[in-house]
Amino acid sequence: MKSRILILGACGQIGTELTNALREKYGNHKVIASDIREGEPELMQSGPFEIIDATNYEAIENIVIRYEISEVYLMAAMLSATAEKFPMKGWNLNMNSLFNVLNLAKEKKIEKIFWPSSIAVFGPTTPKQDTPQRTVMEPSTVYGISKQTGERWCEYYNKRYGVDVRSIRYPGIISWQTLPGGGTTDYAIDIYHKALKHKKYICFLNGETTLPMMYMADAIKATIDIMSAPAEQIKNRSSYNLAAISFNPEEIAASIRKQIPKFTISYAPDFRQAIADSWPQSIDDMDARTDWGWQHSYDLDAITDEMINNLKSKYP
Ligand code: AKB
């Protein structure tokens, strides 16, 4: 690759691992990591790092010009649970950052954009099982409304201005390297930390709350695959459904008990229960599989193996 990549929100849960994967693929100096605050020293030292507020157009434009950026991955966002507490902040961050990169592409200052959408674009009136690519979408959260609106704008900028923007609807992403912040699916990470540390977990969702989930390695692969695919294969310019597995808290607890037999789970659902109840339980991602060859690798027990093996040294 001749020119360089900019990652906005590089210090977050997905941004951190995406930065590492892209640096491994293209070379450290080709990938400029940025965030509104400093992150892990390793990420800041393994290649160029800049402090950027993704809502500041001029700040992004300066870096784009200075480093000759051609691709931007916009990973900065306020997730579902936090955005319910700070609706206007969530809306402003999620929308203004997207317009900034879409407008940079419209003005031909960058060539390609990755922007993550989410299963949160769906709402209580959406079919819950095997949710189709195109279906009823009446999101009931600030985050979901911002992602659905963002999808419409991505398609509009592609059709109207020829902007090469690519997007996937992430399910809950499970990882051990960087903690998530402010999501409804975060329990599926916290549970592993608490299982290793205390052998018990109090879950903020009830035991039967089934949600679509995915291991980080699969999510990173999907992100890099969709960005590497020839433009004509990306037939959907709003956002692709993307699926791996679905499980509920009882099932993840049972998977953990195969390795930590004494582990117990109890339930104290809070405001996040209503958010989870408004989302699909499983996703039909046939379009992503057909158009650009998406395939996942990790099932629930494989994720549990990875999580426990990588986290156990933290909790001796
Ligand atoms: C959240 O829980 O808000 C996110 C998501 C599903 O987009 N992980």
Boltz pocket constraint, residues with backbone or C-beta under 6 A from the ligand:
constraints:
  - pocket:
      binder: B
      contacts: [[A, 79], [A, 80], [A, 81], [A, 117], [A, 118], [A, 119], [A, 120], [A, 143], [A, 170], [A, 171], [A, 172], [A, 173], [A, 182], [A, 183], [A, 184], [A, 185], [A, 186]]
      max_distance: 6.0
